[in-house]
Amino acid sequence: MEKSPAFQFYYKEWITATITMSRMERDIYLLLIIASYDLDGLPDDMNELCRITFAKSKSEKDAVQYLIGKKFTKD
């Protein structure tokens, strides 16, 4: 069975959950959520996570690492 190309997104919960994040962190977090749904989880490789989120600078890569540790759990 093919996966739906859409998932539910609750904007009020999103705003509440990301209110203390910078614009960059919110962008990266959203890309990680989308990738997690699309890939049925996220890769363990930090280089791949940075590629998925277009993180190039040190601050962007640090944000990826922070968000992975803060918002995602391993199964």
C-alpha positions in Angstrom: 0.0 0.0 0.0 1.3 3.4 -0.9 1.8 6.1 1.7 -0.4 9.1 1.6 1.4 12.2 0.3 -0.1 14.3 3.2 -0.1 14.2 7.0 -2.1 16.1 9.6 -0.5 19.3 10.7 -1.9 21.1 13.8 -0.7 24.7 13.4 -1.7 25.8 16.9 0.4 23.0 18.4 3.2 23.9 16.0 3.2 27.5 17.2 3.1 26.5 20.8 5.9 23.9 20.4 8.2 26.3 18.5 7.5 29.6 20.1 11.0 29.8 21.7 12.8 28.6 18.5 14.6 30.9 16.1 13.3 31.0 12.5 16.2 28.9 11.4 15.4 26.2 14.1 11.8 26.2 13.1 12.7 25.7 9.4 15.1 22.9 10.2 12.6 21.3 12.6 9.9 21.3 10.0 12.2 19.7 7.4 13.1 17.0 10.0 9.4 16.3 10.7 8.7 16.0 6.9 11.7 13.8 6.3 10.8 11.6 9.3 7.3 11.0 7.9 8.6 10.5 4.3 11.4 8.1 5.3 9.6 6.3 8.1 12.2 7.7 10.5 15.4 9.7 10.3 18.9 8.4 9.5 21.5 8.2 12.2 24.1 9.9 10.1 24.6 13.6 10.9 25.9 14.3 7.5 22.7 12.9 5.9 20.6 14.9 8.4 22.4 18.1 7.4 21.9 17.3 3.7 18.2 16.7 4.3 17.9 20.1 6.1 20.3 22.0 3.9 22.4 22.8 6.9 25.8 24.1 5.8 27.0 26.6 8.4 28.2 25.6 11.9 25.1 27.3 13.5 22.8 25.4 11.2 24.5 22.1 11.9 24.5 22.8 15.6 20.7 23.4 15.3 20.2 20.1 13.6 22.1 18.3 16.3 20.2 20.1 19.0 16.8 19.5 17.5 17.5 15.8 16.9 18.4 15.4 20.6 15.6 17.6 21.9 12.6 16.7 19.7 13.2 13.1 18.3 13.6 9.7 19.9 15.2 6.6 18.5 13.1 3.5 18.0 
